[in-house]
Amino acid sequence: MTPYKISVLVFLREARGRHLLIKRSKAPNMGCWSPIGGKLEMALGESPFECAIRETKEEAGLEVSEKDLHLFGYIAEKNYEGGGHWLMFLFDCRKILPALPADGDEGEFAFFTREEINSLAIPPSDKILVWPWHDSHSKSFVALRAAWETELPMDVVVEQK
């Protein structure tokens, strides 16, 4: 039996509304642009909100609290890239990022408009599941599950919206 890997993605913007993305230098999604995020420290009992707060500070240098974050969804992905199951919590950050963070071990940062993101090298799951649902539900809530087979998600199910 394969246990879930539990993670968060945090969508940050600067004053002009452009999204902060990181070009990942590590797996998963190495070489692809995506929102910041990371895995929960489950041995510590870290909650998704605590993880989002920690990752926002570690990766973007921005101090946030629970009130700055809106949980707008989760995606349960079975067999992602043939390597396991992921439960990913999606957060929209209401606090504006004042400047571009310095590049680091996790990768390089840049700001992009939503339209520019469509032409970037982004993970297949982000293109199919993450960004479309961010566009339509970042101010509300959606719960999704998807089973992956090769490069395409199969049986995408909206569990709640």
ZAKEVEX-888990 format. One record per atom (N, C-alpha, C, O, CB): x, z, y; residue in one letter. Coordinates in nm, 2 decimals. Atoms other than C-alpha are relative to their C-alpha. Glycine has a CB too. Example, Ala and Ser with C-alpha at 12.3 -4.5 7.8 and 13.67 -1.06 7.14 Angstrom:
residues 2
xx;zz;yy;residu
0.09;0.00;-0.12;A
1.23;0.78;-0.45;A
0.09;0.00;0.12;A
0.19;0.07;0.12;A
-0.10;0.12;0.00;A
-0.09;0.00;-0.11;S
1.37;0.71;-0.11;S
-0.08;0.08;0.11;S
-0.03;0.09;0.22;S
0.04;-0.14;0.05;S
//
This chain:
residues 161
xx;zz;yy;residu
0.08;0.00;-0.12;M
0.00;0.00;0.00;M
0.09;0.00;0.12;M
0.18;0.08;0.13;M
-0.10;0.12;0.00;M
-0.07;0.02;-0.12;T
0.13;-0.10;0.34;T
-0.06;0.08;0.11;T
-0.18;0.06;0.15;T
0.02;-0.14;0.04;T
0.06;-0.08;-0.11;P
0.08;0.16;0.62;P
-0.01;-0.08;0.13;P
0.07;-0.17;0.15;P
0.07;0.13;0.02;P
0.01;0.06;-0.13;Y
-0.02;0.06;0.97;Y
0.13;0.04;0.08;Y
0.18;0.15;0.07;Y
-0.12;0.04;0.08;Y
-0.09;-0.03;-0.11;K
0.24;0.04;1.25;K
-0.09;0.01;0.12;K
-0.17;-0.08;0.14;K
0.12;-0.11;0.02;K
0.09;-0.03;-0.11;I
0.07;0.18;1.55;I
0.08;-0.02;0.13;I
0.18;0.04;0.15;I
-0.07;0.14;0.00;I
-0.07;0.03;-0.13;S
0.16;0.05;1.90;S
-0.09;-0.02;0.12;S
-0.21;-0.01;0.10;S
0.08;-0.13;-0.02;S
0.07;0.02;-0.13;V
0.06;0.00;2.26;V
0.05;-0.12;0.07;V
0.17;-0.15;0.06;V
0.00;0.13;0.09;V
-0.04;0.10;-0.10;L
0.07;-0.29;2.51;L
-0.05;0.05;0.13;L
-0.17;0.10;0.14;L
-0.04;-0.14;-0.04;L
0.04;-0.05;-0.14;V
0.06;-0.20;2.88;V
0.01;-0.12;0.09;V
0.12;-0.18;0.11;V
0.08;0.12;0.05;V
0.00;0.11;-0.09;F
-0.04;-0.47;3.13;F
0.02;0.06;0.14;F
-0.06;0.13;0.19;F
-0.14;-0.08;-0.01;F
-0.03;-0.04;-0.13;L
0.13;-0.41;3.46;L
0.00;-0.11;0.10;L
0.03;-0.23;0.06;L
0.14;0.07;0.00;L
0.00;0.10;-0.11;R
0.10;-0.60;3.79;R
0.08;0.05;0.12;R
0.09;0.17;0.14;R
-0.14;-0.04;0.03;R
-0.06;-0.04;-0.13;E
0.29;-0.61;4.12;E
-0.11;-0.03;0.11;E
-0.22;-0.07;0.07;E
0.13;-0.09;0.02;E
0.10;0.01;-0.11;A
0.12;-0.62;4.46;A
-0.07;-0.13;0.02;A
-0.19;-0.13;0.06;A
0.07;0.04;0.13;A
0.06;0.13;-0.02;R
0.05;-0.99;4.46;R
-0.08;-0.04;-0.13;R
-0.14;-0.15;-0.13;R
0.10;-0.11;0.02;R
0.08;0.02;0.11;G
-0.12;-0.96;4.12;G
0.07;-0.07;-0.12;G
0.00;-0.09;-0.22;G
-0.12;-0.09;0.04;G
-0.07;0.06;0.11;R
0.15;-1.12;3.90;R
0.02;0.11;-0.11;R
0.04;0.22;-0.08;R
0.13;-0.06;0.05;R
-0.02;-0.09;0.11;H
0.19;-0.97;3.56;H
0.15;0.02;-0.03;H
0.23;-0.08;-0.03;H
-0.07;-0.05;-0.13;H
-0.13;-0.02;0.05;L
0.51;-0.81;3.44;L
0.01;-0.03;-0.15;L
-0.07;0.02;-0.22;L
0.05;0.15;0.03;L
-0.02;0.03;0.14;L
0.64;-0.95;3.11;L
0.15;0.02;-0.03;L
0.23;0.01;0.06;L
-0.04;-0.14;-0.03;L
-0.14;-0.02;0.05;I
0.95;-0.88;2.91;I
0.03;-0.10;-0.11;I
-0.05;-0.13;-0.20;I
0.02;0.14;-0.06;I
-0.05;0.09;0.11;K
1.14;-1.14;2.71;K
0.07;0.08;-0.10;K
0.19;0.12;-0.07;K
0.09;-0.12;0.06;K
-0.05;-0.10;0.10;R
1.20;-0.93;2.40;R
0.13;-0.05;-0.06;R
0.15;-0.16;-0.10;R
-0.10;0.02;-0.10;R
-0.13;0.03;0.07;S
1.56;-0.91;2.27;S
0.00;0.06;-0.14;S
0.11;0.06;-0.20;S
0.11;0.06;0.09;S
0.01;-0.07;0.13;K
1.44;-0.72;1.96;K
-0.12;-0.04;-0.07;K
-0.22;-0.09;-0.01;K
0.01;0.15;0.01;K
0.13;0.03;0.07;A
1.19;-0.78;1.68;A
-0.09;0.12;0.02;A
-0.05;0.23;0.05;A
0.03;-0.01;-0.16;A
0.07;0.12;0.03;P
0.90;-0.80;1.66;P
0.00;-0.09;0.13;P
0.01;-0.04;0.24;P
-0.14;0.02;-0.06;P
0.02;0.10;-0.12;N
0.85;-1.11;1.89;N
0.13;-0.02;0.08;N
0.12;-0.05;0.20;N
-0.11;0.06;0.09;N
-0.13;0.03;-0.07;M
1.22;-1.15;1.97;M
0.00;-0.14;0.06;M
-0.04;-0.23;0.00;M
0.12;0.02;-0.10;M
-0.01;0.13;-0.07;G
1.27;-1.43;2.23;G
-0.13;-0.04;0.06;G
-0.14;-0.14;0.13;G
0.04;-0.10;-0.10;G
0.13;0.03;-0.06;C
0.90;-1.42;2.33;C
-0.03;0.09;0.12;C
0.02;0.20;0.13;C
-0.11;0.01;-0.10;C
0.04;-0.08;-0.12;W
0.75;-1.30;2.66;W
-0.13;0.08;-0.04;W
-0.22;0.02;-0.10;W
-0.03;-0.09;0.12;W
0.12;-0.08;0.02;S
0.49;-1.02;2.63;S
0.00;0.12;0.10;S
0.10;0.15;0.16;S
0.00;0.05;-0.15;S
0.01;-0.13;-0.09;P
0.36;-0.71;2.82;P
0.09;0.10;-0.07;P
0.13;0.09;-0.18;P
-0.15;0.05;0.00;P
-0.09;-0.11;0.05;I
0.57;-0.40;2.78;I
-0.08;0.08;-0.10;I
-0.21;0.07;-0.11;I
0.05;0.10;0.11;I
0.07;-0.08;0.10;G
0.49;-0.16;2.50;G
0.10;0.05;-0.11;G
0.22;0.03;-0.10;G
-0.12;-0.07;-0.06;G
-0.08;-0.05;0.11;G
0.61;0.00;2.18;G
-0.08;0.08;-0.10;G
-0.20;0.09;-0.09;G
0.11;0.09;0.06;G
0.06;-0.08;0.11;K
0.54;0.21;1.87;K
-0.02;0.14;0.04;K
0.06;0.20;0.11;K
0.08;-0.02;-0.12;K
0.02;-0.14;-0.01;L
0.39;0.55;1.87;L
0.10;0.08;-0.07;L
0.15;0.04;-0.18;L
-0.15;0.04;-0.04;L
-0.09;-0.10;0.07;E
0.62;0.84;1.78;E
-0.09;0.09;-0.08;E
-0.13;0.20;-0.04;E
0.09;0.08;0.10;E
0.10;-0.06;0.08;M
0.39;0.94;1.50;M
0.05;0.14;-0.06;M
-0.03;0.23;-0.08;M
-0.04;-0.09;-0.12;M
-0.06;-0.13;0.05;A
0.63;1.22;1.37;A
-0.03;0.11;0.10;A
-0.03;0.23;0.07;A
0.15;-0.01;-0.03;A
0.03;-0.10;-0.11;L
0.56;1.39;1.71;L
-0.15;0.02;0.03;L
-0.19;0.10;0.11;L
0.07;-0.04;0.13;L
0.15;0.00;-0.02;G
0.18;1.33;1.69;G
-0.03;-0.06;0.14;G
-0.14;-0.03;0.19;G
-0.04;0.15;0.00;G
0.03;0.07;-0.13;E
0.20;1.11;2.00;E
-0.13;-0.08;0.00;E
-0.16;-0.15;-0.10;E
0.12;-0.09;0.04;E
0.13;0.08;-0.01;S
-0.14;0.97;2.11;S
0.03;-0.14;0.07;S
0.14;-0.16;0.12;S
-0.10;0.08;0.09;S
-0.02;0.13;-0.07;P
-0.18;0.61;2.23;P
0.02;0.01;0.15;P
0.11;-0.06;0.21;P
-0.12;-0.09;-0.02;P
-0.02;-0.02;-0.14;F
-0.21;0.73;2.59;F
0.14;0.06;0.03;F
0.21;0.01;0.12;F
-0.10;0.10;0.06;F
-0.14;-0.06;-0.02;E
0.11;0.94;2.56;E
0.11;-0.11;-0.02;E
0.20;-0.11;0.05;E
0.02;0.12;-0.10;E
-0.09;0.11;0.03;C
0.29;0.64;2.41;C
0.00;-0.10;0.12;C
0.11;-0.14;0.16;C
-0.04;-0.08;-0.13;C
0.00;0.09;-0.12;A
0.17;0.41;2.70;A
0.07;0.06;0.12;A
0.14;-0.01;0.19;A
-0.15;-0.03;0.03;A
-0.07;-0.07;-0.12;I
0.29;0.67;2.96;I
0.15;-0.01;-0.02;I
0.22;-0.04;0.07;I
-0.05;0.14;0.01;I
-0.15;0.00;0.04;R
0.63;0.70;2.78;R
0.06;-0.14;0.01;R
0.16;-0.16;0.08;R
0.02;0.06;-0.14;R
-0.06;0.13;-0.01;E
0.68;0.33;2.74;E
0.00;-0.06;0.14;E
0.10;-0.13;0.17;E
-0.08;-0.09;-0.10;E
0.00;0.05;-0.14;T
0.58;0.25;3.10;T
0.12;0.06;0.07;T
0.18;-0.01;0.15;T
-0.13;0.04;0.07;T
-0.11;-0.06;-0.07;K
0.84;0.50;3.22;K
0.13;-0.06;-0.05;K
0.22;-0.09;0.02;K
0.00;0.15;-0.02;K
-0.12;0.04;0.06;E
1.11;0.39;2.97;E
0.03;-0.15;0.03;E
0.15;-0.18;0.07;E
0.00;0.02;-0.15;E
-0.03;0.15;-0.02;E
1.07;0.01;3.01;E
-0.01;-0.04;0.14;E
0.07;-0.13;0.19;E
-0.10;-0.07;-0.08;E
0.02;0.05;-0.13;A
0.94;-0.03;3.36;A
0.04;0.09;0.11;A
0.05;0.06;0.23;A
-0.15;-0.04;0.02;A
-0.04;-0.10;-0.10;G
1.06;0.29;3.53;G
-0.12;0.05;0.09;G
-0.09;0.11;0.19;G
0.10;-0.06;0.09;G
0.12;-0.04;-0.07;L
0.70;0.36;3.65;L
-0.06;0.12;-0.06;L
-0.09;0.12;-0.18;L
-0.10;-0.12;0.01;L
0.07;-0.13;0.05;E
0.56;0.71;3.63;E
-0.15;-0.02;0.01;E
-0.20;-0.06;0.12;E
0.05;0.12;0.09;E
0.15;0.01;0.00;V
0.19;0.69;3.53;V
-0.06;0.12;-0.07;V
0.01;0.19;-0.14;V
-0.05;-0.13;-0.06;V
0.07;-0.11;0.07;S
-0.07;0.94;3.41;S
-0.12;-0.07;-0.07;S
-0.14;-0.19;-0.06;S
-0.04;0.12;0.09;S
0.12;0.05;0.07;E
-0.38;0.90;3.20;E
-0.10;-0.07;0.09;E
-0.16;-0.17;0.06;E
-0.07;0.12;-0.08;E
0.10;0.06;-0.10;K
-0.59;0.83;3.51;K
0.04;-0.13;0.05;K
-0.04;-0.21;0.10;K
-0.02;0.10;0.12;K
-0.05;0.13;-0.05;D
-0.37;0.53;3.59;D
-0.02;-0.11;-0.11;D
-0.01;-0.23;-0.08;D
0.15;0.01;0.03;D
0.01;0.09;0.11;L
-0.45;0.37;3.25;L
-0.14;-0.02;-0.04;L
-0.22;0.08;-0.05;L
0.09;0.05;-0.12;L
0.13;0.03;0.06;H
-0.76;0.20;3.12;H
0.02;-0.06;-0.14;H
0.07;-0.17;-0.15;H
-0.09;-0.09;0.09;H
-0.01;0.05;0.14;L
-0.78;0.16;2.74;L
-0.11;-0.11;-0.01;L
-0.23;-0.07;0.00;L
-0.02;0.11;-0.11;L
0.10;0.11;0.01;F
-0.96;-0.18;2.72;F
-0.02;-0.06;-0.13;F
-0.10;-0.15;-0.15;F
0.03;-0.11;0.10;F
0.03;0.05;0.14;G
-0.93;-0.24;2.35;G
0.10;0.03;-0.10;G
0.21;0.09;-0.07;G
-0.01;-0.15;0.01;G
-0.10;0.00;0.11;Y
-0.76;-0.24;2.02;Y
-0.01;-0.12;-0.08;Y
-0.12;-0.18;-0.09;Y
-0.01;0.14;-0.08;Y
0.00;0.11;0.10;I
-0.66;-0.50;1.77;I
0.06;0.05;-0.13;I
0.17;0.10;-0.13;I
0.08;-0.12;0.06;I
-0.05;-0.04;0.13;A
-0.62;-0.42;1.40;A
0.04;-0.13;-0.06;A
-0.05;-0.22;-0.10;A
-0.11;0.07;-0.08;A
-0.05;0.13;0.06;E
-0.40;-0.70;1.26;E
0.05;0.03;-0.14;E
0.14;0.10;-0.16;E
0.11;-0.06;0.09;E
-0.04;-0.01;0.14;K
-0.37;-0.73;0.88;K
0.11;-0.11;-0.02;K
0.09;-0.22;0.01;K
-0.12;-0.01;-0.09;K
-0.11;0.09;0.04;N
-0.05;-0.89;0.75;N
0.06;-0.08;0.11;N
0.08;-0.20;0.09;N
-0.06;-0.09;-0.11;N
-0.06;0.07;-0.12;Y
0.10;-0.98;1.09;Y
0.14;-0.05;-0.05;Y
0.22;0.02;-0.09;Y
0.02;0.10;0.12;Y
-0.12;0.07;0.03;E
0.38;-1.23;1.03;E
0.04;0.03;-0.15;E
0.16;0.02;-0.18;E
0.11;0.03;0.09;E
-0.03;-0.03;0.14;G
0.35;-1.14;0.66;G
0.08;0.13;-0.03;G
0.13;0.15;-0.14;G
0.08;-0.11;-0.06;G
-0.09;-0.12;0.01;G
0.53;-0.81;0.73;G
-0.07;0.13;0.02;G
0.00;0.23;0.03;G
0.10;-0.01;0.10;G
0.07;-0.12;-0.02;G
0.26;-0.55;0.76;G
-0.12;0.00;0.09;G
-0.15;-0.10;0.14;G
0.10;0.11;0.04;G
0.12;-0.01;-0.08;H
-0.04;-0.42;0.94;H
0.04;0.07;0.13;H
0.12;0.16;0.13;H
-0.11;0.08;-0.08;H
-0.02;-0.06;-0.13;W
-0.05;-0.33;1.31;W
-0.13;0.04;0.06;W
-0.23;-0.03;0.04;W
0.07;-0.10;0.10;W
0.12;-0.04;-0.08;L
-0.30;-0.13;1.51;L
0.06;0.01;0.14;L
0.14;0.10;0.17;L
-0.06;0.14;-0.06;L
-0.05;0.02;-0.13;M
-0.24;-0.22;1.87;M
-0.10;0.04;0.11;M
-0.21;-0.01;0.11;M
0.05;-0.14;0.03;M
0.08;-0.05;-0.11;F
-0.39;-0.03;2.17;F
0.04;-0.07;0.12;F
0.15;-0.08;0.16;F
0.00;0.15;0.01;F
-0.02;0.09;-0.12;L
-0.43;-0.24;2.49;L
-0.04;0.08;0.12;L
-0.15;0.13;0.13;L
-0.08;-0.13;-0.01;L
0.02;-0.07;-0.13;F
-0.40;-0.07;2.83;F
0.02;-0.08;0.12;F
0.12;-0.16;0.13;F
0.09;0.13;0.00;F
-0.02;0.07;-0.14;D
-0.45;-0.21;3.18;D
0.04;0.12;0.09;D
-0.03;0.22;0.10;D
-0.14;-0.07;0.05;D
-0.05;-0.10;-0.09;C
-0.25;-0.01;3.43;C
-0.05;-0.03;0.14;C
-0.04;-0.14;0.19;C
0.16;0.00;0.00;C
0.06;0.01;-0.13;R
-0.42;0.05;3.76;R
0.10;0.02;0.11;R
0.07;-0.01;0.23;R
-0.12;0.10;0.02;R
-0.11;-0.03;-0.10;K
-0.10;0.16;3.94;K
0.08;-0.13;0.01;K
0.13;-0.19;-0.09;K
0.08;0.12;-0.05;K
-0.08;0.12;-0.03;I
0.09;-0.12;4.11;I
0.15;0.02;-0.02;I
0.20;0.13;0.02;I
-0.03;-0.05;0.14;I
-0.15;-0.01;0.01;L
0.45;-0.18;4.01;L
0.07;-0.05;0.12;L
0.05;-0.16;0.17;L
0.05;-0.08;-0.13;L
-0.05;0.03;-0.13;P
0.65;-0.17;4.33;P
0.11;-0.11;0.00;P
0.14;-0.18;0.10;P
0.05;0.12;0.07;P
-0.11;0.09;0.00;A
0.95;-0.38;4.21;A
0.02;-0.05;-0.14;A
-0.02;0.02;-0.24;A
0.13;0.06;0.06;A
-0.04;0.05;0.13;L
1.09;-0.58;3.92;L
0.10;0.10;-0.06;L
0.20;0.13;0.00;L
0.06;-0.14;0.01;L
-0.09;-0.09;0.07;P
1.25;-0.34;3.67;P
0.13;-0.07;-0.03;P
0.14;-0.20;-0.05;P
-0.06;0.06;-0.13;P
-0.13;0.06;0.04;A
1.62;-0.39;3.58;A
-0.01;-0.04;-0.15;A
-0.08;0.03;-0.23;A
0.11;0.10;0.02;A
-0.01;0.04;0.13;D
1.68;-0.58;3.26;D
0.07;0.11;-0.08;D
0.16;0.18;-0.03;D
0.07;-0.13;-0.02;D
-0.06;-0.11;0.08;G
1.78;-0.35;2.97;G
0.01;-0.04;-0.15;G
0.01;-0.16;-0.18;G
-0.08;0.13;0.00;G
-0.02;0.02;0.14;D
1.83;-0.32;2.59;D
-0.12;-0.07;-0.06;D
-0.11;-0.15;-0.16;D
0.02;0.13;-0.07;D
0.12;0.05;0.05;E
1.47;-0.42;2.53;E
-0.02;-0.15;0.03;E
-0.09;-0.23;-0.04;E
-0.13;0.07;0.04;E
0.01;0.14;-0.04;G
1.50;-0.75;2.72;G
0.01;-0.02;0.15;G
0.04;0.07;0.22;G
-0.13;-0.06;-0.06;G
0.00;0.03;-0.14;E
1.47;-0.92;3.05;E
-0.14;-0.01;0.06;E
-0.23;-0.05;-0.01;E
0.07;-0.14;0.03;E
0.13;0.00;-0.07;F
1.18;-0.89;3.30;F
-0.02;-0.11;0.10;F
0.08;-0.16;0.16;F
-0.02;0.14;0.07;F
0.04;0.09;-0.10;A
1.00;-1.13;3.52;A
-0.15;0.02;0.03;A
-0.23;0.07;-0.06;A
0.03;-0.15;-0.04;A
0.14;0.01;-0.03;F
0.67;-1.16;3.70;F
-0.06;-0.14;-0.01;F
0.01;-0.23;0.02;F
-0.02;0.06;0.15;F
0.06;0.13;0.02;F
0.43;-1.44;3.62;F
-0.15;0.01;0.04;F
-0.22;0.11;0.02;F
0.01;-0.05;-0.15;F
0.15;0.01;-0.03;T
0.08;-1.55;3.74;T
-0.06;-0.02;-0.14;T
0.00;-0.05;-0.24;T
-0.03;-0.12;0.09;T
0.07;0.02;0.12;R
-0.18;-1.56;3.47;R
0.01;-0.14;-0.05;R
0.02;-0.17;-0.17;R
-0.15;0.04;0.01;R
-0.01;0.14;0.04;E
-0.17;-1.94;3.47;E
0.14;-0.03;-0.05;E
0.15;-0.11;-0.15;E
-0.03;-0.09;0.13;E
-0.14;0.02;0.05;E
0.21;-1.94;3.43;E
0.02;0.05;-0.15;E
0.09;-0.01;-0.23;E
0.10;0.06;0.09;E
-0.02;-0.06;0.13;I
0.18;-1.72;3.12;I
-0.04;-0.10;-0.11;I
0.01;-0.10;-0.22;I
-0.08;0.13;-0.01;I
0.05;0.09;0.10;N
-0.01;-1.99;2.94;N
0.11;-0.10;-0.05;N
0.10;-0.15;-0.16;N
-0.12;-0.08;0.05;N
-0.10;0.09;0.03;S
0.30;-2.21;2.94;S
0.13;0.06;-0.05;S
0.23;-0.01;-0.08;S
0.03;-0.09;0.11;S
-0.12;-0.07;0.05;L
0.55;-1.95;2.83;L
0.01;0.01;-0.15;L
-0.09;-0.01;-0.22;L
0.00;0.15;0.06;L
-0.02;-0.03;0.14;A
0.69;-1.88;2.48;A
-0.05;0.14;-0.02;A
0.02;0.24;0.01;A
0.15;-0.01;-0.05;A
0.06;-0.13;0.02;I
0.45;-1.60;2.39;I
-0.03;0.01;-0.15;I
-0.05;-0.09;-0.21;I
-0.12;0.03;0.09;I
0.03;-0.01;0.14;P
0.38;-1.46;2.04;P
-0.14;-0.06;-0.03;P
-0.23;-0.06;0.05;P
-0.01;0.15;-0.04;P
0.12;0.06;0.04;P
0.10;-1.64;1.85;P
-0.12;0.09;0.02;P
-0.23;0.05;0.06;P
0.00;-0.05;-0.14;P
0.11;-0.10;-0.01;S
-0.11;-1.32;1.84;S
-0.04;0.02;0.15;S
-0.16;0.04;0.18;S
0.04;0.13;-0.06;S
0.03;-0.02;-0.14;D
-0.08;-1.28;2.22;D
-0.08;-0.12;0.05;D
-0.18;-0.10;0.13;D
0.13;0.01;0.08;D
0.06;0.12;-0.04;K
-0.19;-1.64;2.27;K
-0.15;-0.01;-0.04;K
-0.24;-0.05;0.03;K
0.07;-0.13;-0.04;K
0.13;0.02;0.06;I
-0.49;-1.62;2.04;I
-0.09;0.13;0.02;I
-0.21;0.12;0.05;I
0.01;-0.02;-0.15;I
0.08;-0.13;-0.01;L
-0.60;-1.25;2.06;L
0.02;0.08;0.13;L
-0.08;0.12;0.19;L
0.04;0.08;-0.12;L
-0.02;-0.09;-0.11;V
-0.43;-1.06;2.34;V
-0.04;-0.05;0.14;V
-0.13;0.01;0.20;V
0.15;0.04;0.00;V
0.03;0.05;-0.13;W
-0.45;-1.27;2.65;W
-0.15;-0.04;0.02;W
-0.21;-0.01;0.13;W
0.09;-0.11;0.04;W
0.14;0.04;-0.02;P
-0.80;-1.42;2.60;P
-0.09;0.13;0.02;P
-0.18;0.13;0.10;P
-0.05;-0.08;-0.11;P
0.08;-0.12;0.00;W
-0.94;-1.07;2.54;W
0.03;0.08;0.12;W
-0.05;0.15;0.18;W
0.01;0.08;-0.13;W
-0.03;-0.06;-0.12;H
-0.75;-0.93;2.83;H
-0.07;-0.06;0.12;H
-0.13;0.01;0.20;H
0.16;-0.01;0.03;H
0.07;0.07;-0.11;D
-0.90;-1.19;3.06;D
-0.14;0.04;0.00;D
-0.20;0.05;0.11;D
0.02;-0.15;-0.02;D
0.14;-0.03;0.00;S
-1.25;-1.11;2.95;S
-0.04;0.14;-0.01;S
-0.16;0.18;0.02;S
-0.06;-0.07;-0.11;S
0.04;-0.14;0.02;H
-1.24;-0.74;2.88;H
0.10;0.11;0.06;H
0.08;0.23;0.03;H
-0.01;0.03;-0.14;H
-0.09;-0.10;-0.05;S
-0.96;-0.57;3.08;S
-0.06;0.11;0.09;S
0.00;0.21;0.11;S
0.11;-0.07;0.09;S
0.07;-0.10;-0.08;K
-1.22;-0.39;3.29;K
-0.11;0.07;-0.09;K
-0.18;0.16;-0.04;K
-0.06;-0.06;0.12;K
0.10;-0.06;0.09;S
-1.44;-0.30;2.99;S
0.06;0.04;-0.13;S
0.16;0.12;-0.12;S
-0.12;-0.11;-0.03;S
-0.06;-0.05;0.12;F
-1.37;-0.25;2.62;F
-0.03;-0.11;-0.11;F
-0.14;-0.16;-0.11;F
-0.05;0.13;-0.04;F
0.02;0.08;0.12;V
-1.33;-0.46;2.30;V
0.08;0.05;-0.12;V
0.20;0.09;-0.10;V
0.04;-0.15;0.03;V
-0.07;-0.04;0.13;A
-1.24;-0.37;1.94;A
0.00;-0.13;-0.09;A
-0.10;-0.18;-0.12;A
-0.07;0.12;-0.06;A
-0.02;0.12;0.08;L
-1.10;-0.65;1.72;L
0.07;0.03;-0.13;L
0.15;0.12;-0.13;L
0.07;-0.11;0.08;L
-0.08;0.00;0.11;R
-0.97;-0.71;1.38;R
0.03;-0.14;-0.04;R
-0.06;-0.23;-0.02;R
-0.06;0.08;-0.12;R
-0.04;0.13;0.04;A
-0.78;-1.01;1.25;A
0.09;0.01;-0.13;A
0.17;0.09;-0.14;A
0.07;-0.08;0.11;A
-0.08;0.01;0.12;A
-0.63;-1.10;0.91;A
0.09;-0.13;0.02;A
0.03;-0.24;0.04;A
-0.08;-0.01;-0.13;A
-0.09;0.11;-0.02;W
-0.32;-1.33;0.94;W
0.03;-0.07;-0.13;W
0.05;0.00;-0.24;W
0.13;0.05;0.07;W
-0.04;0.08;0.11;E
-0.24;-1.61;0.70;E
0.09;-0.11;0.06;E
0.04;-0.19;0.14;E
-0.12;-0.06;-0.08;E
-0.11;0.09;-0.06;T
0.08;-1.81;0.79;T
0.00;0.03;0.15;T
0.02;0.14;0.20;T
-0.03;-0.15;-0.03;T
-0.01;-0.01;-0.14;E
0.06;-1.87;1.17;E
-0.13;0.02;0.07;E
-0.14;0.04;0.19;E
0.07;-0.12;0.06;E
0.13;-0.01;-0.06;L
-0.31;-1.85;1.23;L
-0.08;0.12;-0.04;L
-0.08;0.16;-0.16;L
-0.08;-0.13;-0.03;L
0.08;-0.11;0.05;P
-0.54;-1.55;1.24;P
-0.12;-0.05;-0.07;P
-0.19;-0.15;-0.03;P
-0.04;0.09;0.13;P
0.12;0.04;0.08;M
-0.82;-1.57;0.99;M
-0.10;0.11;0.02;M
-0.06;0.23;0.04;M
0.03;-0.02;-0.15;M
0.11;-0.10;-0.01;D
-1.15;-1.39;1.02;D
0.02;0.10;0.11;D
0.02;0.22;0.09;D
0.00;0.08;-0.13;D
0.00;-0.08;-0.12;V
-1.12;-1.26;1.37;V
-0.14;0.06;0.02;V
-0.24;-0.02;0.03;V
0.05;-0.07;0.13;V
0.13;-0.07;-0.01;V
-1.40;-1.00;1.40;V
-0.01;0.08;0.12;V
0.08;0.16;0.14;V
-0.03;0.08;-0.13;V
0.02;-0.09;-0.11;V
-1.53;-0.84;1.71;V
-0.08;0.12;-0.05;V
-0.20;0.10;-0.09;V
-0.08;-0.07;0.13;V
0.06;-0.12;0.05;E
-1.61;-0.49;1.60;E
-0.09;0.07;0.10;E
-0.19;0.13;0.07;E
0.10;0.10;-0.05;E
0.08;-0.05;-0.11;Q
-1.74;-0.38;1.94;Q
0.04;-0.06;0.13;Q
0.16;-0.08;0.15;Q
0.01;0.16;0.01;Q
-0.03;0.04;-0.14;K
-1.76;-0.50;2.30;K
-0.11;0.04;0.09;K
-0.10;0.02;0.21;K
0.03;-0.15;0.01;K
//
